[in-house]
Amino acid sequence: MIVDEHGAVAALADLLMQGSPWGKKDAVMALFILSTHPESWSQMLNMGAVSALAGALRDEIVAEEVAGALTLLMRHYILAQTIASEDTAITNLVGLMKRGTPKAKENAIAALQEMCRRGGLNVIQNVAKMPMFSGLIQTILL
C-alpha cells in the first residue's frame, strides 16, 4: 500500500538522503521492507529510492541495512545494472566488506554476488577491477 500512496516512496528516499540519523534508519527499514516485494521494485527505481539506497552505502549509520535491501533489489537484471552504474556503489560495497560489522560484511558480499550474477559481464568486469579482488582472482586462476 505504501508504494501506491502518492509521493510516499519519494519521501522515503528524501528522508534517507537528508533526514536525521533516526529518520534515515526508519526510511531504510521501510525501503528494505518494500524491497522484499518484487512488485514494488519499478516504483522504487522510478521514484529515486534505488539511487538513494546506493548513495546511503557511505553512511555508516545505515550501510548494513542498505546493503541488505540492495541485495534483494539486485535480483532483477535492470536494477542490478542500475545500482552497479551508480558512481560509487561497487566501491562502497567493497569498502563495507573491509570496515563493516560482521553482518554488514555479509550483506556487502551478498550484494556484490547478486550484482555480478544478475548484472552481466560488464558489471562482473567492473567488480573484478577493484584492487581487493585482483589478487583473489589471480589466486583462483593459478
C-alpha positions in Angstrom: 0.0 0.0 0.0 2.9 2.4 0.7 4.1 2.1 -2.9 0.7 3.1 -4.2 0.5 6.1 -1.9 1.4 9.2 -4.0 4.8 10.5 -3.1 5.5 8.0 -0.3 8.5 6.3 -1.9 10.0 9.6 -3.0 9.5 10.9 0.6 11.3 7.9 2.0 14.2 8.4 -0.5 14.4 12.0 0.5 14.4 11.1 4.2 17.1 8.6 3.7 19.3 11.2 2.0 18.6 14.2 4.2 17.0 13.0 7.4 18.2 12.8 11.0 20.0 9.6 12.0 16.8 8.1 13.3 14.9 9.2 10.3 17.4 7.6 8.0 17.1 4.3 10.0 13.4 4.4 9.7 13.5 5.2 6.0 16.0 2.5 5.1 13.9 0.0 7.1 10.8 0.9 5.2 12.6 0.7 1.9 14.1 -2.6 2.9 10.6 -4.0 3.6 9.4 -2.6 0.2 12.4 -4.3 -1.4 11.1 -7.7 -0.3 8.1 -7.2 -2.7 9.2 -7.5 -6.3 6.1 -5.7 -7.4 7.4 -2.5 -5.8 10.8 -2.5 -7.5 9.8 -0.5 -10.5 8.3 2.2 -8.3 11.4 2.3 -6.1 13.5 2.8 -9.2 11.3 5.4 -10.8 10.9 7.4 -7.5 14.6 7.6 -6.7 14.7 5.1 -3.9 17.2 2.8 -5.6 19.7 5.7 -6.2 19.1 6.9 -2.6 19.9 3.4 -1.2 23.1 3.2 -3.4 24.2 6.6 -2.1 23.4 5.7 1.5 26.1 3.0 1.4 28.5 5.8 2.5 26.5 6.4 5.7 27.8 4.1 8.5 24.5 4.6 10.4 22.5 2.7 7.8 25.0 1.0 5.5 24.4 -2.5 6.8 20.7 -2.4 6.2 21.1 -0.6 2.9 23.4 -3.4 1.6 20.7 -5.9 2.6 18.0 -4.0 0.7 20.2 -3.7 -2.4 20.8 -7.4 -2.4 17.1 -8.0 -2.7 16.7 -5.3 -5.4 19.5 -6.7 -7.5 17.6 -9.8 -8.1 16.2 -8.0 -11.1 18.6 -7.5 -14.1 17.7 -3.8 -14.7 18.1 -3.0 -11.0 21.4 -4.8 -10.8 22.7 -2.8 -13.7 21.3 0.5 -12.4 22.9 0.0 -9.0 26.2 -1.0 -10.5 26.1 2.1 -12.7 25.9 4.4 -9.6 29.3 6.1 -9.4 30.4 4.6 -6.1 28.1 1.6 -5.4 30.8 -1.0 -6.1 33.5 0.9 -4.3 31.2 1.5 -1.3 30.2 -2.2 -1.1 33.9 -3.3 -1.2 34.6 -0.7 1.5 31.8 -2.1 3.6 33.4 -5.5 3.2 36.6 -4.2 4.7 35.3 -2.0 7.6 31.8 -3.1 8.4 30.3 -5.1 11.1 30.1 -8.9 10.5 26.5 -8.5 9.3 27.4 -5.5 7.1 30.3 -7.5 5.6 27.9 -10.4 4.9 25.3 -8.1 3.3 28.0 -6.4 1.2 29.3 -9.7 -0.1 25.8 -10.9 -0.9 25.0 -7.6 -2.7 28.2 -7.9 -4.8 27.4 -11.5 -5.6 23.9 -10.7 -6.7 25.2 -7.7 -8.7 27.6 -9.9 -10.6 25.0 -12.7 -11.0 22.3 -10.5 -12.4 24.2 -7.5 -13.9 26.0 -9.2 -16.8 29.6 -9.3 -18.0 30.2 -5.5 -17.8 29.3 -5.5 -14.1 31.5 -8.5 -13.4 34.4 -6.8 -15.1 33.8 -3.6 -13.1 33.8 -5.5 -9.8 36.8 -7.5 -10.8 38.8 -4.3 -11.4 38.6 -3.5 -7.7 42.1 -3.8 -6.2 40.8 -6.0 -3.4 39.7 -8.6 -6.0 42.6 -8.7 -8.4 44.8 -10.7 -6.1 41.9 -13.1 -5.2 41.1 -13.7 -8.9 44.8 -14.3 -9.7 45.0 -16.8 -6.8 41.9 -18.6 -8.1 43.2 -18.8 -11.6 46.6 -20.2 -10.6 
